[in-house]
Amino acid sequence: MSLFDEHDPTRRSGSRINRTAQPAFYVVLALTALAPILGGCTKLWAAASLAAATGLLFLIAPPKRSLGRLPNIAFVALIALALVAFLPSR
């Protein structure tokens, strides 16, 4: 099927998109709204509370799909680069 084919309304789409909002969606919205309220995370406790809430969200409601191979490799490389800061200097 190409982009120029006509849409057949009787054919079901292969992708199943759940259009109902999950509770995790509201938690993500709350975290997004909470960051500027906490002063842009300039205080250590504010940054730690947002990081803890985000980590807890990933533990409670992990993502169902992956972004793909290239973004996953890029994120692993960024995490490895951040962990280099903990290596001893000598």
C-alpha positions as CSV (number, residue, x, y, z in Angstrom):
1,M,0.0,0.0,0.0
2,S,1.5,3.3,-1.0
3,L,0.8,6.8,0.3
4,F,-1.3,7.6,-2.7
5,D,-3.8,4.7,-2.4
6,E,-7.3,5.5,-1.3
7,H,-8.2,4.9,2.3
8,D,-10.5,1.9,2.7
9,P,-12.7,2.6,5.7
10,T,-13.6,-1.1,6.0
11,R,-10.0,-2.2,6.5
12,R,-8.8,-2.1,10.1
13,S,-5.5,-0.5,10.9
14,G,-2.7,-2.7,12.1
15,S,-1.7,-0.3,14.9
16,R,-3.8,-0.4,18.0
17,I,-3.9,3.0,19.6
18,N,-5.5,3.2,23.0
19,R,-7.2,6.6,23.0
20,T,-8.2,6.5,26.6
21,A,-5.9,8.4,29.0
22,Q,-4.0,6.2,31.4
23,P,-3.1,7.3,34.9
24,A,0.6,7.5,33.9
25,F,-0.4,10.1,31.4
26,Y,-1.7,12.4,34.2
27,V,1.4,11.8,36.2
28,V,3.6,12.9,33.3
29,L,1.4,16.0,33.0
30,A,1.7,16.7,36.7
31,L,5.5,16.3,36.6
32,T,5.7,18.7,33.6
33,A,3.6,21.3,35.4
34,L,5.4,20.7,38.7
35,A,8.9,21.5,37.4
36,P,8.3,25.3,36.8
37,I,6.3,25.5,40.0
38,L,9.3,24.2,42.0
39,G,11.4,27.2,40.7
40,G,12.8,25.6,37.6
41,C,14.6,23.0,39.8
42,T,17.3,25.4,41.1
43,K,17.1,23.9,44.5
44,L,18.5,20.4,45.2
45,W,15.4,19.1,46.9
46,A,13.2,20.2,43.9
47,A,15.5,18.4,41.4
48,A,15.7,15.3,43.6
49,S,11.9,15.1,44.0
50,L,11.3,15.4,40.3
51,A,14.0,12.8,39.5
52,A,12.5,10.5,42.2
53,A,9.0,10.9,40.9
54,T,10.1,10.3,37.3
55,G,12.0,7.2,38.4
56,L,9.0,5.9,40.3
57,L,6.9,6.5,37.3
58,F,9.2,4.3,35.2
59,L,9.1,1.6,37.8
60,I,5.3,1.6,38.1
61,A,4.3,2.1,34.5
62,P,7.3,1.2,32.2
63,P,7.0,2.1,28.5
64,K,5.3,-0.5,26.4
65,R,7.3,0.1,23.2
66,S,10.9,1.0,22.4
67,L,11.9,4.0,20.4
68,G,14.1,1.9,18.1
69,R,17.7,0.9,17.8
70,L,19.3,4.2,17.0
71,P,17.7,6.3,19.8
72,N,18.4,3.5,22.3
73,I,22.1,3.4,21.3
74,A,22.2,7.2,21.6
75,F,20.7,7.2,25.1
76,V,23.0,4.4,26.3
77,A,26.0,6.4,25.0
78,L,24.7,9.5,26.9
79,I,24.4,7.5,30.1
80,A,27.8,6.0,29.6
81,L,29.2,9.5,29.1
82,A,27.6,10.7,32.3
83,L,29.0,7.7,34.2
84,V,32.5,8.6,33.1
85,A,32.4,11.5,35.5
86,F,32.5,9.0,38.4
87,L,35.8,7.3,37.2
88,P,38.9,8.2,39.2
89,S,41.2,10.8,37.7
90,R,44.3,8.5,38.3
